[in-house]
Amino acid sequence: MKEVEVKILEIDRPRIEKTLLSFGARKIFDDQIQTIFYDFQNGSIVNAKNVLRLRREGDTIELTYKKVHFTQTAKTAEEYSVEVSNLESMKQILENIGLVAAEKMEKHRISYSLDDARFDIDLYLGDYGYIPEFMEIEAENTNLIQKYAALLGYSPDKCLPWSTNDIIQYYSSKKKN
């Protein structure tokens, strides 16, 4: 599956939710997400800017590999996911083939669907709780993403082709200042 998305930082969630609902969007998720990112000891997955994650999203557990590509307007990825029935067993399998848990994070996510777009509003918890609430817009291409961003009052320059790691680095550097 191909994924095309952008992130918009420091959003006004109540205003966005109200606007999305006024356009007929459906709320499709409102729950916690726990994610463990895996890599080899040499960092080969992250160094290639790719992602291997094990995630519990509500009652669903998925293992996902993303082959990521960045452009000036969006982050795109070839995404391969498989549902997993047992989180602990999957962790053991990954660790026994030489992968290590490189990063763990928790967030609260509220997701909406409108036509061919998905809107994920994320608020990190725990170690990354200092990161303000932000939104991801995902659609089949950047033109659609920018159309929906404009409907929500955001110009193209607010649509960032950032990864999770980019957000962490950005706010970590602000925290130090």
TORSE-802994 format. One record per residue (C-alpha): residue number from 1; residue in three letters; x, y, z. Coordinates in steps of 0.1 Angstrom, whole numbers, padded with zeros to 4 digits. Layout:
N
+-----+------+-------+-------+-------+
! seq ! type !     u !     v !     w !
+-----+------+-------+-------+-------+
! NUM !  ALA !     X !     Y !     Z !
...
+-----+------+-------+-------+-------+
% end
This chain:
177
+-----+------+-------+-------+-------+
! seq ! type !     u !     v !     w !
+-----+------+-------+-------+-------+
!   1 !  MET !  0000 !  0000 !  0000 !
!   2 !  LYS !  0012 !  0035 ! -0008 !
!   3 !  GLU !  0010 !  0061 !  0019 !
!   4 !  VAL !  0012 !  0099 !  0012 !
!   5 !  GLU !  0011 !  0122 !  0042 !
!   6 !  VAL !  0020 !  0155 !  0058 !
!   7 !  LYS !  0021 !  0168 !  0094 !
!   8 !  ILE !  0007 !  0201 !  0106 !
!   9 !  LEU !  0021 !  0212 !  0140 !
!  10 !  GLU !  0005 !  0229 !  0170 !
!  11 !  ILE ! -0031 !  0226 !  0158 !
!  12 !  ASP ! -0063 !  0238 !  0174 !
!  13 !  ARG ! -0080 !  0203 !  0178 !
!  14 !  PRO ! -0115 !  0215 !  0188 !
!  15 !  ARG ! -0116 !  0238 !  0157 !
!  16 !  ILE ! -0104 !  0211 !  0134 !
!  17 !  GLU ! -0128 !  0185 !  0147 !
!  18 !  LYS ! -0157 !  0209 !  0144 !
!  19 !  THR ! -0147 !  0218 !  0108 !
!  20 !  LEU ! -0142 !  0181 !  0098 !
!  21 !  LEU ! -0176 !  0172 !  0112 !
!  22 !  SER ! -0192 !  0201 !  0093 !
!  23 !  PHE ! -0178 !  0186 !  0061 !
!  24 !  GLY ! -0193 !  0152 !  0069 !
!  25 !  ALA ! -0162 !  0135 !  0082 !
!  26 !  ARG ! -0166 !  0103 !  0103 !
!  27 !  LYS ! -0147 !  0097 !  0136 !
!  28 !  ILE ! -0131 !  0063 !  0131 !
!  29 !  PHE ! -0107 !  0060 !  0160 !
!  30 !  ASP ! -0103 !  0076 !  0195 !
!  31 !  ASP ! -0079 !  0056 !  0217 !
!  32 !  GLN ! -0043 !  0050 !  0229 !
!  33 !  ILE ! -0016 !  0038 !  0206 !
!  34 !  GLN !  0015 !  0020 !  0219 !
!  35 !  THR !  0044 !  0017 !  0194 !
!  36 !  ILE !  0078 ! -0001 !  0195 !
!  37 !  PHE !  0102 !  0007 !  0167 !
!  38 !  TYR !  0127 ! -0020 !  0159 !
!  39 !  ASP !  0161 ! -0020 !  0142 !
!  40 !  PHE !  0192 ! -0040 !  0139 !
!  41 !  GLN !  0222 ! -0032 !  0162 !
!  42 !  ASN !  0239 ! -0014 !  0133 !
!  43 !  GLY !  0209 !  0009 !  0127 !
!  44 !  SER !  0204 ! -0002 !  0091 !
!  45 !  ILE !  0167 !  0003 !  0090 !
!  46 !  VAL !  0167 !  0038 !  0105 !
!  47 !  ASN !  0198 !  0048 !  0085 !
!  48 !  ALA !  0179 !  0040 !  0054 !
!  49 !  LYS !  0151 !  0062 !  0067 !
!  50 !  ASN !  0128 !  0032 !  0068 !
!  51 !  VAL !  0106 !  0020 !  0097 !
!  52 !  LEU !  0098 ! -0013 !  0113 !
!  53 !  ARG !  0072 ! -0009 !  0140 !
!  54 !  LEU !  0050 ! -0031 !  0162 !
!  55 !  ARG !  0019 ! -0012 !  0172 !
!  56 !  ARG ! -0011 ! -0018 !  0195 !
!  57 !  GLU ! -0039 !  0005 !  0182 !
!  58 !  GLY ! -0069 ! -0001 !  0204 !
!  59 !  ASP ! -0075 ! -0038 !  0202 !
!  60 !  THR ! -0055 ! -0043 !  0170 !
!  61 !  ILE ! -0018 ! -0053 !  0169 !
!  62 !  GLU !  0001 ! -0048 !  0137 !
!  63 !  LEU !  0037 ! -0053 !  0125 !
!  64 !  THR !  0045 ! -0027 !  0098 !
!  65 !  TYR !  0074 ! -0021 !  0075 !
!  66 !  LYS !  0076 !  0013 !  0057 !
!  67 !  LYS !  0100 !  0020 !  0029 !
!  68 !  VAL !  0100 !  0058 !  0032 !
!  69 !  HIS !  0106 !  0084 !  0005 !
!  70 !  PHE !  0107 !  0122 !  0013 !
!  71 !  THR !  0098 !  0149 ! -0012 !
!  72 !  GLN !  0095 !  0187 ! -0006 !
!  73 !  THR !  0057 !  0184 ! -0003 !
!  74 !  ALA !  0050 !  0150 !  0014 !
!  75 !  LYS !  0063 !  0119 !  0030 !
!  76 !  THR !  0055 !  0089 !  0009 !
!  77 !  ALA !  0060 !  0053 !  0019 !
!  78 !  GLU !  0054 !  0018 !  0005 !
!  79 !  GLU !  0038 !  0003 !  0035 !
!  80 !  TYR !  0035 ! -0034 !  0043 !
!  81 !  SER !  0014 ! -0045 !  0074 !
!  82 !  VAL !  0003 ! -0077 !  0089 !
!  83 !  GLU ! -0021 ! -0081 !  0118 !
!  84 !  VAL ! -0005 ! -0100 !  0147 !
!  85 !  SER ! -0025 ! -0120 !  0173 !
!  86 !  ASN !  0000 ! -0118 !  0202 !
!  87 !  LEU !  0021 ! -0088 !  0210 !
!  88 !  GLU !  0045 ! -0106 !  0234 !
!  89 !  SER !  0052 ! -0135 !  0210 !
!  90 !  MET !  0059 ! -0110 !  0181 !
!  91 !  LYS !  0083 ! -0091 !  0203 !
!  92 !  GLN !  0101 ! -0124 !  0210 !
!  93 !  ILE !  0103 ! -0133 !  0173 !
!  94 !  LEU !  0118 ! -0099 !  0164 !
!  95 !  GLU !  0143 ! -0100 !  0192 !
!  96 !  ASN !  0153 ! -0136 !  0184 !
!  97 !  ILE !  0161 ! -0127 !  0148 !
!  98 !  GLY !  0185 ! -0100 !  0160 !
!  99 !  LEU !  0163 ! -0069 !  0161 !
! 100 !  VAL !  0163 ! -0046 !  0191 !
! 101 !  ALA !  0136 ! -0022 !  0204 !
! 102 !  ALA !  0151 !  0011 !  0193 !
! 103 !  GLU !  0123 !  0034 !  0205 !
! 104 !  LYS !  0090 !  0031 !  0224 !
! 105 !  MET !  0063 !  0057 !  0225 !
! 106 !  GLU !  0026 !  0062 !  0235 !
! 107 !  LYS !  0001 !  0086 !  0221 !
! 108 !  HIS ! -0036 !  0094 !  0221 !
! 109 !  ARG ! -0050 !  0094 !  0186 !
! 110 !  ILE ! -0083 !  0107 !  0172 !
! 111 !  SER ! -0089 !  0098 !  0136 !
! 112 !  TYR ! -0114 !  0111 !  0110 !
! 113 !  SER ! -0122 !  0099 !  0075 !
! 114 !  LEU ! -0135 !  0122 !  0048 !
! 115 !  ASP ! -0139 !  0110 !  0012 !
! 116 !  ASP ! -0104 !  0097 !  0003 !
! 117 !  ALA ! -0085 !  0113 !  0031 !
! 118 !  ARG ! -0076 !  0104 !  0067 !
! 119 !  PHE ! -0069 !  0129 !  0095 !
! 120 !  ASP ! -0050 !  0117 !  0125 !
! 121 !  ILE ! -0047 !  0140 !  0155 !
! 122 !  ASP ! -0019 !  0129 !  0178 !
! 123 !  LEU ! -0009 !  0138 !  0213 !
! 124 !  TYR !  0022 !  0121 !  0226 !
! 125 !  LEU !  0022 !  0109 !  0262 !
! 126 !  GLY !  0050 !  0100 !  0286 !
! 127 !  ASP !  0086 !  0107 !  0275 !
! 128 !  TYR !  0074 !  0128 !  0245 !
! 129 !  GLY !  0046 !  0146 !  0263 !
! 130 !  TYR !  0063 !  0179 !  0257 !
! 131 !  ILE !  0054 !  0177 !  0220 !
! 132 !  PRO !  0023 !  0198 !  0212 !
! 133 !  GLU ! -0007 !  0181 !  0195 !
! 134 !  PHE ! -0004 !  0178 !  0158 !
! 135 !  MET ! -0023 !  0164 !  0128 !
! 136 !  GLU ! -0014 !  0141 !  0099 !
! 137 !  ILE ! -0033 !  0143 !  0067 !
! 138 !  GLU ! -0031 !  0113 !  0045 !
! 139 !  ALA ! -0045 !  0110 !  0010 !
! 140 !  GLU ! -0036 !  0095 ! -0024 !
! 141 !  ASN ! -0016 !  0125 ! -0035 !
! 142 !  THR ! -0003 !  0159 ! -0024 !
! 143 !  ASN ! -0029 !  0179 ! -0043 !
! 144 !  LEU ! -0057 !  0162 ! -0023 !
! 145 !  ILE ! -0037 !  0167 !  0009 !
! 146 !  GLN ! -0033 !  0204 !  0002 !
! 147 !  LYS ! -0069 !  0208 ! -0007 !
! 148 !  TYR ! -0080 !  0194 !  0026 !
! 149 !  ALA ! -0054 !  0214 !  0045 !
! 150 !  ALA ! -0068 !  0246 !  0029 !
! 151 !  LEU ! -0103 !  0236 !  0039 !
! 152 !  LEU ! -0090 !  0234 !  0075 !
! 153 !  GLY ! -0073 !  0268 !  0071 !
! 154 !  TYR ! -0037 !  0257 !  0065 !
! 155 !  SER ! -0014 !  0269 !  0037 !
! 156 !  PRO !  0009 !  0246 !  0019 !
! 157 !  ASP !  0039 !  0258 !  0039 !
! 158 !  LYS !  0023 !  0244 !  0071 !
! 159 !  CYS !  0022 !  0209 !  0055 !
! 160 !  LEU !  0054 !  0193 !  0065 !
! 161 !  PRO !  0068 !  0161 !  0049 !
! 162 !  TRP !  0082 !  0151 !  0083 !
! 163 !  SER !  0087 !  0117 !  0100 !
! 164 !  THR !  0080 !  0110 !  0136 !
! 165 !  ASN !  0118 !  0113 !  0142 !
! 166 !  ASP !  0117 !  0148 !  0126 !
! 167 !  ILE !  0090 !  0159 !  0150 !
! 168 !  ILE !  0110 !  0146 !  0180 !
! 169 !  GLN !  0142 !  0162 !  0169 !
! 170 !  TYR !  0124 !  0196 !  0162 !
! 171 !  TYR !  0108 !  0198 !  0196 !
! 172 !  SER !  0138 !  0183 !  0215 !
! 173 !  SER !  0160 !  0211 !  0201 !
! 174 !  LYS !  0134 !  0237 !  0211 !
! 175 !  LYS !  0132 !  0222 !  0246 !
! 176 !  LYS !  0170 !  0226 !  0251 !
! 177 !  ASN !  0168 !  0263 !  0242 !
+-----+------+-------+-------+-------+
% end
